[in-house]
Amino acid sequence: MDAYNAARCRTMEYATLLWSLQEIPEDPSEGPTLPDNPKRVLTFEREKQLADDLAFLASSSDDPNQIKAVCVEENTADEMIVKIASNSPDADMTAGFTELFSIMETVGDPGLCSSA
């Protein structure tokens, strides 16, 4: 059995186990958010959308064993910090994001994006 089918079987087993614990899952929910701070460059919704968009760009494979996660943080020094976590590092993805952020630095507000 290849890795994809093994992961698929495990997922089905876990889903069956969860179903046996509670047949109808709880609806997804979001925690409360703080009101928008006028000192922030991005609203919470915009920051969340940016993280979602970058996560989409980072996910270059349908392989369930390749997992990517993105976190966007607004720093107090008027700069954005983007953290990308991956269990399967990809040099092409890193180079692509480096180029993307470089472009964002040149066309945007210099304090909005940092490639550090």
TIRO-2110 file (N, C-alpha, C; in Angstrom, 1 decimal):
// TIRO-2110
0.8, -1.2, 0.0, N, 1, A
0.0, 0.0, 0.0, CA, 1, A
0.9, 1.2, 0.0, C, 1, A
0.6, 2.2, -0.9, N, 2, A
1.5, 3.4, -1.0, CA, 2, A
1.1, 4.4, 0.1, C, 2, A
1.9, 5.4, 0.3, N, 3, A
1.7, 6.4, 1.4, CA, 3, A
0.3, 7.1, 1.3, C, 3, A
-0.1, 7.4, 0.1, N, 4, A
-1.4, 8.1, -0.1, CA, 4, A
-2.6, 7.2, 0.4, C, 4, A
-2.6, 5.9, 0.0, N, 5, A
-3.6, 5.0, 0.4, CA, 5, A
-3.6, 4.7, 1.9, C, 5, A
-2.4, 4.6, 2.5, N, 6, A
-2.2, 4.4, 3.9, CA, 6, A
-2.8, 5.6, 4.7, C, 6, A
-2.5, 6.8, 4.2, N, 7, A
-3.0, 8.0, 4.9, CA, 7, A
-4.6, 8.0, 4.7, C, 7, A
-5.0, 7.6, 3.6, N, 8, A
-6.5, 7.6, 3.3, CA, 8, A
-7.2, 6.6, 4.3, C, 8, A
-6.6, 5.5, 4.4, N, 9, A
-7.2, 4.4, 5.3, CA, 9, A
-7.2, 4.9, 6.8, C, 9, A
-6.1, 5.6, 7.2, N, 10, A
-6.0, 6.1, 8.6, CA, 10, A
-7.1, 7.2, 8.8, C, 10, A
-7.3, 8.0, 7.8, N, 11, A
-8.3, 9.1, 7.9, CA, 11, A
-9.7, 8.5, 8.0, C, 11, A
-9.9, 7.4, 7.2, N, 12, A
-11.3, 6.8, 7.3, CA, 12, A
-11.4, 6.1, 8.7, C, 12, A
-10.4, 5.5, 9.2, N, 13, A
-10.4, 4.9, 10.6, CA, 13, A
-10.7, 5.9, 11.6, C, 13, A
-10.0, 7.1, 11.5, N, 14, A
-10.2, 8.2, 12.5, CA, 14, A
-11.6, 8.7, 12.4, C, 14, A
-12.1, 8.9, 11.2, N, 15, A
-13.5, 9.4, 11.0, CA, 15, A
-14.5, 8.5, 11.6, C, 15, A
-14.3, 7.2, 11.4, N, 16, A
-15.2, 6.2, 11.9, CA, 16, A
-15.2, 6.2, 13.5, C, 16, A
-14.0, 6.4, 14.0, N, 17, A
-13.9, 6.4, 15.5, CA, 17, A
-14.6, 7.7, 16.0, C, 17, A
-14.4, 8.8, 15.4, N, 18, A
-15.0, 10.1, 15.8, CA, 18, A
-16.5, 10.0, 15.7, C, 18, A
-17.0, 9.3, 14.6, N, 19, A
-18.4, 9.2, 14.4, CA, 19, A
-19.0, 8.3, 15.5, C, 19, A
-18.3, 7.3, 16.0, N, 20, A
-18.8, 6.4, 17.1, CA, 20, A
-18.9, 7.2, 18.4, C, 20, A
-18.1, 8.2, 18.5, N, 21, A
-18.1, 9.0, 19.8, CA, 21, A
-19.3, 10.0, 19.7, C, 21, A
-19.5, 10.6, 18.6, N, 22, A
-20.6, 11.6, 18.4, CA, 22, A
-21.0, 11.6, 17.0, C, 22, A
-22.2, 11.2, 16.7, N, 23, A
-22.7, 11.0, 15.3, CA, 23, A
-22.8, 12.3, 14.6, C, 23, A
-23.2, 13.4, 15.2, N, 24, A
-23.4, 14.6, 14.5, CA, 24, A
-22.3, 15.6, 15.1, C, 24, A
-21.4, 16.0, 14.3, N, 25, A
-20.3, 16.9, 14.8, CA, 25, A
-20.9, 18.3, 15.1, C, 25, A
-20.2, 19.0, 15.9, N, 26, A
-20.5, 20.4, 16.3, CA, 26, A
-20.2, 21.3, 15.1, C, 26, A
-21.0, 22.3, 14.9, N, 27, A
-20.8, 23.3, 13.9, CA, 27, A
-19.5, 24.0, 14.2, C, 27, A
-18.7, 24.3, 13.1, N, 28, A
-17.5, 25.1, 13.4, CA, 28, A
-17.8, 26.5, 14.0, C, 28, A
-16.9, 27.0, 14.8, N, 29, A
-17.2, 28.3, 15.3, CA, 29, A
-15.8, 29.1, 15.4, C, 29, A
-15.9, 30.4, 15.6, N, 30, A
-14.8, 31.2, 15.7, CA, 30, A
-14.8, 31.9, 17.1, C, 30, A
-13.7, 32.1, 17.7, N, 31, A
-13.7, 32.8, 19.0, CA, 31, A
-13.9, 34.3, 18.7, C, 31, A
-14.1, 35.0, 19.8, N, 32, A
-14.4, 36.4, 19.7, CA, 32, A
-13.1, 37.2, 19.2, C, 32, A
-13.3, 38.3, 18.5, N, 33, A
-12.2, 39.1, 18.1, CA, 33, A
-12.2, 40.4, 18.8, C, 33, A
-11.0, 41.0, 18.9, N, 34, A
-10.9, 42.3, 19.5, CA, 34, A
-11.3, 43.3, 18.5, C, 34, A
-11.8, 44.5, 19.0, N, 35, A
-12.2, 45.5, 18.0, CA, 35, A
-10.9, 46.0, 17.3, C, 35, A
-11.1, 46.5, 16.1, N, 36, A
-10.0, 47.0, 15.3, CA, 36, A
-9.3, 48.1, 16.0, C, 36, A
-8.0, 48.0, 16.0, N, 37, A
-7.1, 49.0, 16.6, CA, 37, A
-6.6, 50.0, 15.6, C, 37, A
-6.8, 51.3, 15.8, N, 38, A
-6.5, 52.3, 14.7, CA, 38, A
-4.9, 52.3, 14.5, C, 38, A
-4.1, 51.8, 15.4, N, 39, A
-2.7, 51.7, 15.1, CA, 39, A
-2.3, 50.6, 14.2, C, 39, A
-3.2, 49.7, 13.9, N, 40, A
-2.9, 48.6, 13.0, CA, 40, A
-3.0, 49.0, 11.6, C, 40, A
-2.2, 48.4, 10.7, N, 41, A
-2.2, 48.7, 9.3, CA, 41, A
-3.4, 47.9, 8.7, C, 41, A
-3.5, 46.6, 9.1, N, 42, A
-4.5, 45.8, 8.5, CA, 42, A
-5.6, 45.5, 9.5, C, 42, A
-6.9, 45.4, 9.0, N, 43, A
-7.9, 44.9, 9.9, CA, 43, A
-7.7, 43.4, 10.2, C, 43, A
-8.4, 42.9, 11.2, N, 44, A
-8.3, 41.5, 11.5, CA, 44, A
-8.7, 40.6, 10.3, C, 44, A
-9.8, 41.0, 9.7, N, 45, A
-10.4, 40.3, 8.6, CA, 45, A
-9.4, 40.2, 7.4, C, 45, A
-8.7, 41.4, 7.1, N, 46, A
-7.7, 41.5, 6.0, CA, 46, A
-6.5, 40.6, 6.4, C, 46, A
-6.1, 40.6, 7.6, N, 47, A
-4.9, 39.8, 8.0, CA, 47, A
-5.2, 38.3, 7.9, C, 47, A
-6.4, 38.0, 8.3, N, 48, A
-6.9, 36.6, 8.2, CA, 48, A
-6.9, 36.1, 6.7, C, 48, A
-7.5, 37.0, 5.9, N, 49, A
-7.6, 36.7, 4.5, CA, 49, A
-6.2, 36.6, 3.8, C, 49, A
-5.2, 37.4, 4.2, N, 50, A
-3.9, 37.4, 3.7, CA, 50, A
-3.2, 36.0, 4.1, C, 50, A
-3.4, 35.6, 5.4, N, 51, A
-2.9, 34.3, 5.8, CA, 51, A
-3.5, 33.2, 5.0, C, 51, A
-4.8, 33.2, 4.8, N, 52, A
-5.5, 32.2, 4.0, CA, 52, A
-5.0, 32.2, 2.6, C, 52, A
-4.8, 33.3, 2.0, N, 53, A
-4.3, 33.4, 0.6, CA, 53, A
-2.8, 32.8, 0.5, C, 53, A
-2.0, 33.2, 1.4, N, 54, A
-0.6, 32.7, 1.4, CA, 54, A
-0.5, 31.2, 1.7, C, 54, A
-1.4, 30.7, 2.5, N, 55, A
-1.5, 29.3, 2.8, CA, 55, A
-1.9, 28.5, 1.5, C, 55, A
-2.8, 29.1, 0.7, N, 56, A
-3.2, 28.5, -0.5, CA, 56, A
-2.0, 28.5, -1.5, C, 56, A
-1.3, 29.5, -1.6, N, 57, A
-0.1, 29.6, -2.4, CA, 57, A
1.0, 28.6, -2.0, C, 57, A
1.1, 28.4, -0.7, N, 58, A
2.1, 27.5, -0.1, CA, 58, A
1.8, 26.0, -0.4, C, 58, A
0.5, 25.7, -0.4, N, 59, A
0.1, 24.3, -0.6, CA, 59, A
0.2, 23.9, -2.1, C, 59, A
1.4, 23.4, -2.4, N, 60, A
1.6, 23.1, -3.9, CA, 60, A
1.4, 21.7, -4.2, C, 60, A
0.8, 20.9, -3.3, N, 61, A
0.6, 19.5, -3.6, CA, 61, A
-0.7, 19.0, -2.9, C, 61, A
-1.3, 18.0, -3.5, N, 62, A
-2.5, 17.3, -2.9, CA, 62, A
-2.1, 16.2, -2.0, C, 62, A
-0.8, 16.0, -1.8, N, 63, A
-0.3, 14.9, -1.0, CA, 63, A
-0.7, 15.2, 0.5, C, 63, A
-1.5, 14.3, 1.1, N, 64, A
-1.9, 14.6, 2.5, CA, 64, A
-0.7, 14.5, 3.5, C, 64, A
0.5, 14.0, 3.1, N, 65, A
1.6, 14.0, 3.9, CA, 65, A
2.5, 15.3, 3.9, C, 65, A
2.1, 16.2, 3.0, N, 66, A
2.8, 17.5, 2.9, CA, 66, A
1.9, 18.6, 3.4, C, 66, A
2.2, 19.0, 4.6, N, 67, A
1.3, 20.0, 5.3, CA, 67, A
2.1, 21.3, 5.4, C, 67, A
1.3, 22.4, 5.1, N, 68, A
1.9, 23.7, 5.2, CA, 68, A
0.9, 24.5, 6.1, C, 68, A
1.5, 25.4, 6.9, N, 69, A
0.7, 26.4, 7.7, CA, 69, A
1.3, 27.7, 7.6, C, 69, A
0.5, 28.8, 7.6, N, 70, A
1.0, 30.1, 7.5, CA, 70, A
0.4, 31.0, 8.6, C, 70, A
1.2, 31.8, 9.2, N, 71, A
0.9, 32.8, 10.2, CA, 71, A
1.3, 34.2, 9.8, C, 71, A
0.4, 35.1, 9.9, N, 72, A
0.7, 36.5, 9.6, CA, 72, A
0.6, 37.3, 10.9, C, 72, A
1.7, 38.0, 11.2, N, 73, A
1.7, 38.9, 12.4, CA, 73, A
2.0, 40.3, 12.0, C, 73, A
1.3, 41.2, 12.6, N, 74, A
1.7, 42.6, 12.4, CA, 74, A
2.5, 43.0, 13.6, C, 74, A
3.7, 43.4, 13.3, N, 75, A
4.7, 43.8, 14.3, CA, 75, A
4.5, 45.3, 14.8, C, 75, A
4.9, 45.6, 15.9, N, 76, A
4.7, 47.0, 16.4, CA, 76, A
5.5, 48.0, 15.6, C, 76, A
6.5, 47.5, 14.9, N, 77, A
7.3, 48.4, 14.1, CA, 77, A
6.8, 48.7, 12.7, C, 77, A
5.5, 48.6, 12.6, N, 78, A
4.8, 48.8, 11.3, CA, 78, A
5.3, 47.8, 10.2, C, 78, A
5.5, 46.6, 10.5, N, 79, A
6.0, 45.6, 9.5, CA, 79, A
5.2, 44.3, 9.8, C, 79, A
5.1, 43.5, 8.7, N, 80, A
4.4, 42.3, 8.8, CA, 80, A
5.4, 41.1, 8.9, C, 80, A
5.1, 40.1, 9.7, N, 81, A
5.9, 39.0, 9.8, CA, 81, A
5.1, 37.8, 9.3, C, 81, A
5.6, 37.1, 8.3, N, 82, A
4.9, 35.9, 7.8, CA, 82, A
5.8, 34.7, 8.1, C, 82, A
5.1, 33.8, 8.8, N, 83, A
5.8, 32.5, 9.2, CA, 83, A
5.1, 31.4, 8.5, C, 83, A
6.0, 30.5, 7.8, N, 84, A
5.5, 29.4, 7.1, CA, 84, A
6.1, 28.1, 7.7, C, 84, A
5.2, 27.2, 8.1, N, 85, A
5.6, 26.0, 8.7, CA, 85, A
5.3, 24.9, 7.7, C, 85, A
6.2, 23.9, 7.6, N, 86, A
6.1, 22.8, 6.6, CA, 86, A
6.7, 21.6, 7.1, C, 86, A
6.1, 20.4, 6.9, N, 87, A
6.8, 19.2, 7.3, CA, 87, A
7.5, 18.6, 6.1, C, 87, A
7.5, 19.3, 5.0, N, 88, A
8.3, 18.9, 3.8, CA, 88, A
8.8, 20.2, 3.1, C, 88, A
10.0, 20.7, 3.6, N, 89, A
10.6, 21.9, 3.1, CA, 89, A
10.7, 21.8, 1.5, C, 89, A
10.5, 23.0, 0.9, N, 90, A
10.5, 23.0, -0.5, CA, 90, A
11.3, 24.3, -0.9, C, 90, A
12.4, 24.1, -1.5, N, 91, A
13.3, 25.3, -1.9, CA, 91, A
12.6, 26.2, -2.9, C, 91, A
11.8, 25.6, -3.9, N, 92, A
11.1, 26.4, -4.8, CA, 92, A
10.0, 27.3, -4.2, C, 92, A
9.3, 26.7, -3.2, N, 93, A
8.3, 27.5, -2.5, CA, 93, A
9.0, 28.7, -1.7, C, 93, A
10.1, 28.4, -1.1, N, 94, A
10.9, 29.4, -0.3, CA, 94, A
11.3, 30.5, -1.3, C, 94, A
11.9, 30.1, -2.4, N, 95, A
12.3, 31.1, -3.4, CA, 95, A
11.1, 31.9, -3.9, C, 95, A
10.0, 31.3, -4.2, N, 96, A
8.8, 32.0, -4.7, CA, 96, A
8.3, 33.0, -3.7, C, 96, A
8.2, 32.6, -2.4, N, 97, A
7.8, 33.6, -1.4, CA, 97, A
8.8, 34.7, -1.2, C, 97, A
10.1, 34.4, -1.3, N, 98, A
11.1, 35.5, -1.2, CA, 98, A
10.9, 36.5, -2.3, C, 98, A
10.7, 36.0, -3.5, N, 99, A
10.4, 36.9, -4.7, CA, 99, A
9.1, 37.7, -4.5, C, 99, A
8.1, 37.0, -4.1, N, 100, A
6.8, 37.7, -3.8, CA, 100, A
6.9, 38.8, -2.8, C, 100, A
7.6, 38.5, -1.7, N, 101, A
7.7, 39.6, -0.7, CA, 101, A
8.7, 40.7, -1.1, C, 101, A
9.6, 40.4, -2.0, N, 102, A
10.5, 41.4, -2.5, CA, 102, A
9.7, 42.4, -3.4, C, 102, A
8.8, 41.8, -4.2, N, 103, A
7.9, 42.6, -5.1, CA, 103, A
7.0, 43.5, -4.2, C, 103, A
6.5, 42.9, -3.2, N, 104, A
5.6, 43.6, -2.3, CA, 104, A
6.3, 44.8, -1.6, C, 104, A
7.6, 44.6, -1.3, N, 105, A
8.4, 45.7, -0.7, CA, 105, A
8.6, 46.8, -1.6, C, 105, A
8.8, 46.5, -2.9, N, 106, A
9.1, 47.6, -3.8, CA, 106, A
7.8, 48.4, -4.2, C, 106, A
6.7, 47.7, -4.3, N, 107, A
5.5, 48.4, -4.7, CA, 107, A
4.6, 48.9, -3.5, C, 107, A
4.9, 48.4, -2.4, N, 108, A
4.1, 48.8, -1.2, CA, 108, A
4.8, 49.8, -0.3, C, 108, A
4.2, 50.0, 0.8, N, 109, A
4.8, 50.8, 1.8, CA, 109, A
6.0, 50.1, 2.4, C, 109, A
7.2, 50.7, 2.4, N, 110, A
8.4, 50.0, 2.8, CA, 110, A
8.3, 49.4, 4.2, C, 110, A
7.5, 50.0, 5.1, N, 111, A
7.4, 49.4, 6.4, CA, 111, A
6.3, 48.3, 6.5, C, 111, A
5.6, 48.0, 5.4, N, 112, A
4.6, 47.1, 5.5, CA, 112, A
5.1, 45.6, 5.3, C, 112, A
6.2, 45.5, 4.7, N, 113, A
6.7, 44.1, 4.4, CA, 113, A
8.2, 44.0, 4.6, C, 113, A
8.6, 43.0, 5.3, N, 114, A
10.0, 42.8, 5.6, CA, 114, A
10.5, 41.5, 5.2, C, 114, A
11.6, 41.3, 4.5, N, 115, A
12.1, 40.0, 4.1, CA, 115, A
13.1, 39.4, 5.1, C, 115, A
13.1, 39.9, 6.3, N, 116, A
14.1, 39.4, 7.3, CA, 116, A
13.8, 38.0, 7.7, C, 116, A
END
